[in-house]
């Protein structure tokens, strides 16, 4: 099932304080099999949108948990109609 995953940094200063943030984000997007990633600002915070394909929707929780623990982000998943 295809999802659009919204990832927003919890700390607006994280992009400045963590010099390896882009590398961490790239590796995480790669690990979840993102087919496309777009970055923007929303409410003054870095926000990334990633298109991902999960075979089982139950995988959402482990993916969101891993993202939160590794880079402290807020995640939302929007299912494709």
Secondary structure, DSSP 8 states (H G I E B T S, - for coil): -EEEEEEEESSTTHHHH-TTHHHHHHHHHHHTT-SEEEEEEETTEEEEEEEEE-SSTTHHHHHHHHHHHHH-EEEEEEE--
